Amino acid sequence: MTSMAFGPPLVAARIKAVPEDFVVEEIAAEPATGQGEHLHLWIEKRGLATTDVAHRLARWAGVAPVAVGHAGMKDKQAVTRQRFTVHLPGRESPDIVGLEGDGLSVLAAERHARKLPRGGLAGNAFAITLRDLRSPGGDAPDEALRAAIEARLHGVAARGVPNRFGVQRFGRAGDNVDQARRLFAGARFGRETRSMLLSAARSHLFNRVLDRRIADGSWDRAIPGEVCMLDGRRSIFGPEPASAALDARIAAFDAHPTGPLWGRGDLRTTNDARVHEVAVAEEEPGLCTGLEAAGLAQERRALRVRPADLAWAWDVPDRLVLRFTLPPGCYATAVLAVLCGETGEGASDESHDGP
């Protein structure tokens, strides 16, 4: 559905043919302090999941897994650079040589004052290679198709993209929402799995609202009763009536329309904006009541995101390299979808406690 915000997909492509085709680098929210009980590690990993690295760090340092902190999950089939902390109160740091190898290298190691929290980053920088591009008819891209692709990317730079939760949020088999329904029906899961399922249920409801806003063309503009979020912050304001002043703020990316992250409390939207959200709640009452019973509070998430520093280059006529930066909690799949349609490839920070 994301791709339809700009029209049908233009191409098919191979994504992540090799890990180097998907490079992600965290942008730190704050530098290491240089002293403290935590070892702050800047790590490059290849072919490893974030949880693989976290468990490896715990074994290397001889600590419990809970002593290891990281800001968010990163793809396994990728080259990623991210930060970890290891709690070592009153202890010297173990020898880094014993940690490196088998897809992991340490780029920097310093002491830090506190554990790195989930969501504790400023964003993620991506470099993504799309290989073997083909038109819907299976042809290699000619000059006209390359021009259409570039025109669409200029549109992304100007308008942003729908801020959809990526398929990673819904599990490898895509069954996390069904598992959440089981959870709300009384099935028991461990704490980490329960948290993951709650996030999947919230994400599904948000995506449903976003799909409705894409369908009526309002994903990147305010409609009557809108609740908006200030750009670069989680501060929200509204509900707002339709006005030229609000339209100007939205157009300037000073603020964004939002959708609900479901939980306890009444929806803040009114009028047309509320109609979309109530319609989804009426279609998914079990998920809504389950999230409320779990104690989550109503929150909001921006309906759109604009990739910063978007740039592209053609390595060869059928291979395109995209570079851009996204805020925490936003998915590279949302950018890829405007070219290739919805895809199971690509990721971003996936901290489950972020919006």
URDAHU-V357120 format. One record per residue. PSI is psi as a letter, one per 30 degrees, with the letter a starting at -180 (* if undefined). Layout:
# URDAHU-V357120
psi->PSI
psi->PSI
This chain:
# URDAHU-V357120
psi->e
psi->e
psi->f
psi->f
psi->f
psi->g
psi->l
psi->l
psi->k
psi->e
psi->l
psi->l
psi->l
psi->k
psi->k
psi->h
psi->e
psi->l
psi->e
psi->f
psi->f
psi->j
psi->k
psi->k
psi->k
psi->k
psi->j
psi->k
psi->f
psi->k
psi->l
psi->k
psi->f
psi->f
psi->l
psi->a
psi->f
psi->k
psi->k
psi->j
psi->k
psi->j
psi->k
psi->k
psi->k
psi->k
psi->g
psi->k
psi->l
psi->e
psi->e
psi->e
psi->e
psi->e
psi->e
psi->e
psi->e
psi->e
psi->e
psi->e
psi->f
psi->h
psi->l
psi->l
psi->e
psi->f
psi->f
psi->k
psi->k
psi->l
psi->f
psi->l
psi->k
psi->l
psi->k
psi->e
psi->i
psi->l
psi->j
psi->k
psi->j
psi->l
psi->k
psi->l
psi->k
psi->k
psi->j
psi->i
psi->k
psi->g
psi->k
psi->l
psi->k
psi->l
psi->k
psi->e
psi->e
psi->f
psi->e
psi->l
psi->l
psi->h
psi->g
psi->k
psi->k
psi->j
psi->f
psi->l
psi->k
psi->l
psi->l
psi->l
psi->f
psi->l
psi->k
psi->k
psi->l
psi->k
psi->g
psi->i
psi->l
psi->f
psi->a
psi->k
psi->k
psi->k
psi->j
psi->k
psi->k
psi->j
psi->l
psi->h
psi->k
psi->k
psi->l
psi->f
psi->f
psi->g
psi->l
psi->k
psi->k
psi->a
psi->e
psi->e
psi->e
psi->e
psi->e
psi->e
psi->e
psi->e
psi->e
psi->e
psi->e
psi->e
psi->e
psi->e
psi->e
psi->e
psi->f
psi->a
psi->l
psi->k
psi->h
psi->k
psi->k
psi->l
psi->f
psi->e
psi->f
psi->g
psi->l
psi->e
psi->g
psi->g
psi->g
psi->e
psi->e
psi->e
psi->e
psi->e
psi->e
psi->e
psi->e
psi->f
psi->f
psi->f
psi->k
psi->k
psi->l
psi->l
psi->e
psi->e
psi->e
psi->e
psi->e
psi->e
psi->e
psi->e
psi->e
psi->e
psi->e
psi->e
psi->e
psi->e
psi->e
psi->e
psi->e
psi->e
psi->e
psi->e
psi->e
psi->e
psi->e
psi->e
psi->e
psi->g
psi->g
psi->g
psi->f
psi->g
psi->l
psi->k
psi->l
psi->k
psi->g
psi->k
psi->k
psi->l
psi->k
psi->k
psi->k
psi->g
psi->l
psi->g
psi->k
psi->l
psi->l
psi->a
psi->l
psi->k
psi->l
psi->k
psi->l
psi->e
psi->e
psi->e
psi->e
psi->e
psi->e
psi->e
psi->e
psi->g
psi->g
psi->f
psi->l
psi->k
psi->l
psi->l
psi->l
psi->k
psi->j
psi->k
psi->a
psi->l
psi->l
psi->k
psi->k
psi->f
psi->l
psi->l
psi->b
psi->e
psi->e
psi->e
psi->e
psi->e
psi->e
psi->e
psi->e
psi->e
psi->e
psi->f
psi->f
psi->h
psi->e
psi->e
psi->e
psi->e
psi->e
psi->e
psi->e
psi->e
psi->f
psi->f
psi->g
psi->k
psi->l
psi->k
psi->l
psi->l
psi->k
psi->k
psi->f
psi->l
psi->k
psi->j
psi->k
psi->k
psi->h
psi->k
psi->l
psi->l
psi->k
psi->j
psi->e
psi->l
psi->f
psi->g
psi->k
psi->k
psi->k
psi->k
psi->k
psi->l
psi->k
psi->l
psi->l
psi->k
psi->g
psi->l
psi->k
psi->f
psi->f
psi->e
psi->e
psi->e
psi->f
psi->f
psi->e
psi->f
psi->l
psi->k
psi->l
psi->g
psi->l
psi->k
psi->a
psi->a
psi->k
psi->h
psi->k
psi->f
psi->g
psi->l
psi->*
